[in-house]
Amino acid sequence: MIEIRNLHKRFEGKEVLAGVSLEIEAGETHAIIGPSGCGKSVLLKHIVKLLIPDSGDVFIEGTNINRLSIKELYRVRRKFGFLFQGSALFDSMTVEENVSLPLIESSNNLSNEEIKKIITEKLELVGLRGIENQKPSELSGGMRKRVALARALATNPKYILYDEPTTGLDPIMSDSIDDLIKTLSQKLSVTSIVVTHDLLSVNNVADKVSMLHKGKIYFTGAPNEFNSSNDSVIKNFLQRTGF
């Protein structure tokens, strides 16, 4: 389980997270939503300590990551795969080289043959076998997302963090990414956290949804409970997003 307790974070005098507390149960797909600039991605980055909170704690399986040494933190991070909003692929590298990065960096002493086998398996898992020698610039936006997801899966993580996985994609490709998130959750039994502004995606993939509002978790529950809520803040958000 992932547990976030009273997390605060301020940038240039503005409080983005104002006491966020949240629990993510093992095996669930949990969506985090809210208006642009509300701190969704900031919260996600705190879960793997890419950002350090001003105060508050993050517990991964009972371990407070804010108290870990760098070496201990890296050990915890190996349990995570992270799909960044812009895919974060290296344009100068091939697909194979991009996907192999976490395997090389994790120092598992894998042979080249073992690494190639894992790359093939992960690309197959996201429906992209056979593109190992292509560069990111040769791929569509949806394909780049899938390559980035294959890279996130390379080390067989227990947790996958998705930062706006459908941003910039057409509706058909967005549905395809949603289907992939659901398939991976079922097939690999991973815990998934999906930061998104796409309410259709939330309804497609999420077991639970949490809404950030004014720096705090305003709502947590099932997507159908969120959609049918009579709360004025939630109804206003749904109207503004056109849902």
SEFI-966146 format. One record per residue (C-alpha): residue number from 1; residue in one letter; x, y, z. Coordinates in steps of 0.1 Angstrom, whole numbers, padded with zeros to 4 digits. Layout:
N
<pt seq="NUM" type="a" east="X" north="Y" up="Z"/>
...
***
This chain:
243
<pt seq="1" type="m" east="0000" north="0000" up="0000"/>
<pt seq="2" type="i" east="0010" north="0036" up="-0006"/>
<pt seq="3" type="e" east="0001" north="0061" up="0021"/>
<pt seq="4" type="i" east="0005" north="0098" up="0018"/>
<pt seq="5" type="r" east="0002" north="0118" up="0051"/>
<pt seq="6" type="n" east="-0004" north="0156" up="0053"/>
<pt seq="7" type="l" east="0018" north="0165" up="0024"/>
<pt seq="8" type="h" east="0027" north="0201" up="0019"/>
<pt seq="9" type="k" east="0047" north="0217" up="-0010"/>
<pt seq="10" type="r" east="0052" north="0253" up="-0018"/>
<pt seq="11" type="f" east="0067" north="0268" up="-0050"/>
<pt seq="12" type="e" east="0078" north="0305" up="-0051"/>
<pt seq="13" type="g" east="0055" north="0313" up="-0022"/>
<pt seq="14" type="k" east="0025" north="0295" up="-0036"/>
<pt seq="15" type="e" east="0012" north="0265" up="-0017"/>
<pt seq="16" type="v" east="0004" north="0238" up="-0043"/>
<pt seq="17" type="l" east="-0001" north="0209" up="-0018"/>
<pt seq="18" type="a" east="-0018" north="0220" up="0014"/>
<pt seq="19" type="g" east="-0020" north="0189" up="0035"/>
<pt seq="20" type="v" east="-0027" north="0160" up="0011"/>
<pt seq="21" type="s" east="-0036" north="0127" up="0027"/>
<pt seq="22" type="l" east="-0044" north="0097" up="0006"/>
<pt seq="23" type="e" east="-0042" north="0059" up="0006"/>
<pt seq="24" type="i" east="-0037" north="0037" up="-0025"/>
<pt seq="25" type="e" east="-0046" north="0001" up="-0019"/>
<pt seq="26" type="a" east="-0025" north="-0027" up="-0034"/>
<pt seq="27" type="g" east="-0037" north="-0039" up="-0068"/>
<pt seq="28" type="e" east="-0061" north="-0010" up="-0075"/>
<pt seq="29" type="t" east="-0061" north="0015" up="-0103"/>
<pt seq="30" type="h" east="-0065" north="0049" up="-0087"/>
<pt seq="31" type="a" east="-0070" north="0081" up="-0107"/>
<pt seq="32" type="i" east="-0061" north="0115" up="-0095"/>
<pt seq="33" type="i" east="-0080" north="0144" up="-0111"/>
<pt seq="34" type="g" east="-0084" north="0181" up="-0108"/>
<pt seq="35" type="p" east="-0081" north="0214" up="-0128"/>
<pt seq="36" type="s" east="-0048" north="0223" up="-0145"/>
<pt seq="37" type="g" east="-0022" north="0235" up="-0121"/>
<pt seq="38" type="c" east="-0038" north="0220" up="-0090"/>
<pt seq="39" type="g" east="-0008" north="0198" up="-0081"/>
<pt seq="40" type="k" east="-0016" north="0164" up="-0096"/>
<pt seq="41" type="s" east="0018" north="0158" up="-0112"/>
<pt seq="42" type="v" east="0035" north="0174" up="-0082"/>
<pt seq="43" type="l" east="0018" north="0148" up="-0060"/>
<pt seq="44" type="l" east="0028" north="0120" up="-0083"/>
<pt seq="45" type="k" east="0065" north="0130" up="-0082"/>
<pt seq="46" type="h" east="0065" north="0130" up="-0044"/>
<pt seq="47" type="i" east="0055" north="0093" up="-0044"/>
<pt seq="48" type="v" east="0090" north="0084" up="-0057"/>
<pt seq="49" type="k" east="0107" north="0114" up="-0041"/>
<pt seq="50" type="l" east="0115" north="0132" up="-0074"/>
<pt seq="51" type="l" east="0103" north="0161" up="-0053"/>
<pt seq="52" type="i" east="0109" north="0166" up="-0016"/>
<pt seq="53" type="p" east="0079" north="0178" up="0005"/>
<pt seq="54" type="d" east="0081" north="0209" up="0028"/>
<pt seq="55" type="s" east="0064" north="0187" up="0053"/>
<pt seq="56" type="g" east="0045" north="0155" up="0055"/>
<pt seq="57" type="d" east="0054" north="0119" up="0047"/>
<pt seq="58" type="v" east="0050" north="0092" up="0020"/>
<pt seq="59" type="f" east="0050" north="0056" up="0030"/>
<pt seq="60" type="i" east="0056" north="0027" up="0006"/>
<pt seq="61" type="e" east="0046" north="-0006" up="0021"/>
<pt seq="62" type="g" east="0051" north="0009" up="0055"/>
<pt seq="63" type="t" east="0085" north="0025" up="0048"/>
<pt seq="64" type="n" east="0088" north="0063" up="0051"/>
<pt seq="65" type="i" east="0107" north="0072" up="0020"/>
<pt seq="66" type="n" east="0116" north="0106" up="0033"/>
<pt seq="67" type="r" east="0139" north="0090" up="0059"/>
<pt seq="68" type="l" east="0158" north="0067" up="0035"/>
<pt seq="69" type="s" east="0193" north="0071" up="0024"/>
<pt seq="70" type="i" east="0200" north="0075" up="-0014"/>
<pt seq="71" type="k" east="0209" north="0038" up="-0017"/>
<pt seq="72" type="e" east="0178" north="0027" up="0002"/>
<pt seq="73" type="l" east="0156" north="0051" up="-0019"/>
<pt seq="74" type="y" east="0169" north="0036" up="-0052"/>
<pt seq="75" type="r" east="0160" north="0002" up="-0039"/>
<pt seq="76" type="v" east="0124" north="0013" up="-0033"/>
<pt seq="77" type="r" east="0123" north="0031" up="-0067"/>
<pt seq="78" type="r" east="0130" north="-0002" up="-0085"/>
<pt seq="79" type="k" east="0095" north="-0012" up="-0075"/>
<pt seq="80" type="f" east="0081" north="0016" up="-0097"/>
<pt seq="81" type="g" east="0076" north="0023" up="-0133"/>
<pt seq="82" type="f" east="0069" north="0059" up="-0144"/>
<pt seq="83" type="l" east="0052" north="0070" up="-0176"/>
<pt seq="84" type="f" east="0060" north="0107" up="-0179"/>
<pt seq="85" type="q" east="0036" north="0131" up="-0196"/>
<pt seq="86" type="g" east="0058" north="0138" up="-0226"/>
<pt seq="87" type="s" east="0071" north="0102" up="-0227"/>
<pt seq="88" type="a" east="0106" north="0114" up="-0220"/>
<pt seq="89" type="l" east="0123" north="0092" up="-0246"/>
<pt seq="90" type="f" east="0158" north="0101" up="-0258"/>
<pt seq="91" type="d" east="0156" north="0111" up="-0294"/>
<pt seq="92" type="s" east="0192" north="0102" up="-0302"/>
<pt seq="93" type="m" east="0186" north="0066" up="-0291"/>
<pt seq="94" type="t" east="0167" north="0037" up="-0307"/>
<pt seq="95" type="v" east="0136" north="0022" up="-0292"/>
<pt seq="96" type="e" east="0157" north="-0007" up="-0280"/>
<pt seq="97" type="e" east="0182" north="0016" up="-0264"/>
<pt seq="98" type="n" east="0155" north="0036" up="-0246"/>
<pt seq="99" type="v" east="0137" north="0005" up="-0232"/>
<pt seq="100" type="s" east="0171" north="-0010" up="-0221"/>
<pt seq="101" type="l" east="0180" north="0020" up="-0199"/>
<pt seq="102" type="p" east="0164" north="0010" up="-0166"/>
<pt seq="103" type="l" east="0178" north="-0026" up="-0171"/>
<pt seq="104" type="i" east="0213" north="-0012" up="-0175"/>
<pt seq="105" type="e" east="0210" north="0014" up="-0147"/>
<pt seq="106" type="s" east="0196" north="-0011" up="-0122"/>
<pt seq="107" type="s" east="0229" north="-0031" up="-0123"/>
<pt seq="108" type="n" east="0213" north="-0065" up="-0125"/>
<pt seq="109" type="n" east="0243" north="-0079" up="-0143"/>
<pt seq="110" type="l" east="0221" north="-0091" up="-0172"/>
<pt seq="111" type="s" east="0238" north="-0103" up="-0204"/>
<pt seq="112" type="n" east="0231" north="-0086" up="-0237"/>
<pt seq="113" type="e" east="0210" north="-0116" up="-0247"/>
<pt seq="114" type="e" east="0189" north="-0114" up="-0216"/>
<pt seq="115" type="i" east="0183" north="-0076" up="-0220"/>
<pt seq="116" type="k" east="0173" north="-0081" up="-0257"/>
<pt seq="117" type="k" east="0148" north="-0108" up="-0246"/>
<pt seq="118" type="i" east="0132" north="-0085" up="-0220"/>
<pt seq="119" type="i" east="0130" north="-0057" up="-0245"/>
<pt seq="120" type="t" east="0112" north="-0079" up="-0269"/>
<pt seq="121" type="e" east="0088" north="-0092" up="-0242"/>
<pt seq="122" type="k" east="0079" north="-0057" up="-0230"/>
<pt seq="123" type="l" east="0074" north="-0043" up="-0266"/>
<pt seq="124" type="e" east="0052" north="-0073" up="-0273"/>
<pt seq="125" type="l" east="0032" north="-0065" up="-0241"/>
<pt seq="126" type="v" east="0024" north="-0030" up="-0254"/>
<pt seq="127" type="g" east="0018" north="-0042" up="-0290"/>
<pt seq="128" type="l" east="0050" north="-0029" up="-0306"/>
<pt seq="129" type="r" east="0073" north="-0058" up="-0314"/>
<pt seq="130" type="g" east="0096" north="-0053" up="-0343"/>
<pt seq="131" type="i" east="0103" north="-0016" up="-0339"/>
<pt seq="132" type="e" east="0135" north="-0020" up="-0319"/>
<pt seq="133" type="n" east="0157" north="-0001" up="-0344"/>
<pt seq="134" type="q" east="0135" north="0029" up="-0350"/>
<pt seq="135" type="k" east="0140" north="0063" up="-0334"/>
<pt seq="136" type="p" east="0113" north="0081" up="-0314"/>
<pt seq="137" type="s" east="0110" north="0108" up="-0342"/>
<pt seq="138" type="e" east="0098" north="0080" up="-0365"/>
<pt seq="139" type="l" east="0069" north="0071" up="-0343"/>
<pt seq="140" type="s" east="0034" north="0085" up="-0337"/>
<pt seq="141" type="g" east="0025" north="0101" up="-0304"/>
<pt seq="142" type="g" east="0006" north="0070" up="-0293"/>
<pt seq="143" type="m" east="0035" north="0047" up="-0303"/>
<pt seq="144" type="r" east="0060" north="0069" up="-0283"/>
<pt seq="145" type="k" east="0037" north="0065" up="-0252"/>
<pt seq="146" type="r" east="0037" north="0027" up="-0257"/>
<pt seq="147" type="v" east="0075" north="0027" up="-0260"/>
<pt seq="148" type="a" east="0078" north="0048" up="-0228"/>
<pt seq="149" type="l" east="0054" north="0023" up="-0211"/>
<pt seq="150" type="a" east="0075" north="-0006" up="-0223"/>
<pt seq="151" type="r" east="0105" north="0011" up="-0206"/>
<pt seq="152" type="a" east="0085" north="0016" up="-0174"/>
<pt seq="153" type="l" east="0077" north="-0021" up="-0174"/>
<pt seq="154" type="a" east="0112" north="-0033" up="-0181"/>
<pt seq="155" type="t" east="0121" north="-0040" up="-0144"/>
<pt seq="156" type="n" east="0088" north="-0057" up="-0137"/>
<pt seq="157" type="p" east="0075" north="-0030" up="-0113"/>
<pt seq="158" type="k" east="0049" north="-0035" up="-0086"/>
<pt seq="159" type="y" east="0036" north="0001" up="-0091"/>
<pt seq="160" type="i" east="0031" north="0021" up="-0123"/>
<pt seq="161" type="l" east="0027" north="0059" up="-0122"/>
<pt seq="162" type="y" east="0010" north="0074" up="-0152"/>
<pt seq="163" type="d" east="0013" north="0112" up="-0157"/>
<pt seq="164" type="e" east="-0014" north="0123" up="-0182"/>
<pt seq="165" type="p" east="-0011" north="0092" up="-0203"/>
<pt seq="166" type="t" east="-0037" north="0103" up="-0229"/>
<pt seq="167" type="t" east="-0027" north="0140" up="-0233"/>
<pt seq="168" type="g" east="-0022" north="0150" up="-0269"/>
<pt seq="169" type="l" east="-0037" north="0118" up="-0283"/>
<pt seq="170" type="d" east="-0067" north="0114" up="-0305"/>
<pt seq="171" type="p" east="-0098" north="0097" up="-0291"/>
<pt seq="172" type="i" east="-0090" north="0063" up="-0307"/>
<pt seq="173" type="m" east="-0055" north="0063" up="-0295"/>
<pt seq="174" type="s" east="-0066" north="0075" up="-0260"/>
<pt seq="175" type="d" east="-0090" north="0045" up="-0259"/>
<pt seq="176" type="s" east="-0061" north="0022" up="-0269"/>
<pt seq="177" type="i" east="-0039" north="0035" up="-0240"/>
<pt seq="178" type="d" east="-0068" north="0031" up="-0216"/>
<pt seq="179" type="d" east="-0073" north="-0005" up="-0227"/>
<pt seq="180" type="l" east="-0035" north="-0011" up="-0222"/>
<pt seq="181" type="i" east="-0036" north="0003" up="-0187"/>
<pt seq="182" type="k" east="-0065" north="-0020" up="-0179"/>
<pt seq="183" type="t" east="-0049" north="-0050" up="-0195"/>
<pt seq="184" type="l" east="-0016" north="-0045" up="-0177"/>
<pt seq="185" type="s" east="-0034" north="-0040" up="-0144"/>
<pt seq="186" type="q" east="-0051" north="-0073" up="-0148"/>
<pt seq="187" type="k" east="-0023" north="-0093" up="-0164"/>
<pt seq="188" type="l" east="0005" north="-0081" up="-0142"/>
<pt seq="189" type="s" east="-0015" north="-0074" up="-0110"/>
<pt seq="190" type="v" east="0002" north="-0040" up="-0106"/>
<pt seq="191" type="t" east="-0009" north="-0011" up="-0086"/>
<pt seq="192" type="s" east="-0016" north="0019" up="-0109"/>
<pt seq="193" type="i" east="-0018" north="0056" up="-0102"/>
<pt seq="194" type="v" east="-0032" north="0076" up="-0131"/>
<pt seq="195" type="v" east="-0029" north="0114" up="-0131"/>
<pt seq="196" type="t" east="-0053" north="0128" up="-0157"/>
<pt seq="197" type="h" east="-0077" north="0155" up="-0167"/>
<pt seq="198" type="d" east="-0095" north="0131" up="-0190"/>
<pt seq="199" type="l" east="-0127" north="0120" up="-0173"/>
<pt seq="200" type="l" east="-0135" north="0095" up="-0200"/>
<pt seq="201" type="s" east="-0102" north="0078" up="-0192"/>
<pt seq="202" type="v" east="-0111" north="0078" up="-0155"/>
<pt seq="203" type="n" east="-0143" north="0060" up="-0162"/>
<pt seq="204" type="n" east="-0126" north="0035" up="-0184"/>
<pt seq="205" type="v" east="-0097" north="0025" up="-0161"/>
<pt seq="206" type="a" east="-0101" north="0035" up="-0125"/>
<pt seq="207" type="d" east="-0113" north="0015" up="-0095"/>
<pt seq="208" type="k" east="-0112" north="0047" up="-0074"/>
<pt seq="209" type="v" east="-0108" north="0084" up="-0082"/>
<pt seq="210" type="s" east="-0095" north="0112" up="-0060"/>
<pt seq="211" type="m" east="-0101" north="0149" up="-0068"/>
<pt seq="212" type="l" east="-0075" north="0176" up="-0058"/>
<pt seq="213" type="h" east="-0090" north="0209" up="-0048"/>
<pt seq="214" type="k" east="-0073" north="0239" up="-0032"/>
<pt seq="215" type="g" east="-0043" north="0217" up="-0024"/>
<pt seq="216" type="k" east="-0061" north="0189" up="-0006"/>
<pt seq="217" type="i" east="-0080" north="0157" up="-0015"/>
<pt seq="218" type="y" east="-0116" north="0169" up="-0018"/>
<pt seq="219" type="f" east="-0132" north="0136" up="-0028"/>
<pt seq="220" type="t" east="-0122" north="0099" up="-0029"/>
<pt seq="221" type="g" east="-0146" north="0072" up="-0042"/>
<pt seq="222" type="a" east="-0157" north="0051" up="-0071"/>
<pt seq="223" type="p" east="-0160" north="0069" up="-0105"/>
<pt seq="224" type="n" east="-0198" north="0065" up="-0106"/>
<pt seq="225" type="e" east="-0201" north="0081" up="-0072"/>
<pt seq="226" type="f" east="-0181" north="0110" up="-0084"/>
<pt seq="227" type="n" east="-0201" north="0114" up="-0116"/>
<pt seq="228" type="s" east="-0234" north="0114" up="-0097"/>
<pt seq="229" type="s" east="-0223" north="0136" up="-0068"/>
<pt seq="230" type="n" east="-0245" north="0166" up="-0059"/>
<pt seq="231" type="d" east="-0216" north="0185" up="-0044"/>
<pt seq="232" type="s" east="-0214" north="0219" up="-0059"/>
<pt seq="233" type="v" east="-0176" north="0219" up="-0063"/>
<pt seq="234" type="i" east="-0176" north="0185" up="-0081"/>
<pt seq="235" type="k" east="-0206" north="0195" up="-0103"/>
<pt seq="236" type="n" east="-0188" north="0227" up="-0113"/>
<pt seq="237" type="f" east="-0157" north="0207" up="-0122"/>
<pt seq="238" type="l" east="-0177" north="0183" up="-0143"/>
<pt seq="239" type="q" east="-0194" north="0211" up="-0161"/>
<pt seq="240" type="r" east="-0162" north="0229" up="-0168"/>
<pt seq="241" type="t" east="-0146" north="0197" up="-0183"/>
<pt seq="242" type="g" east="-0177" north="0191" up="-0204"/>
<pt seq="243" type="f" east="-0185" north="0158" up="-0189"/>
***
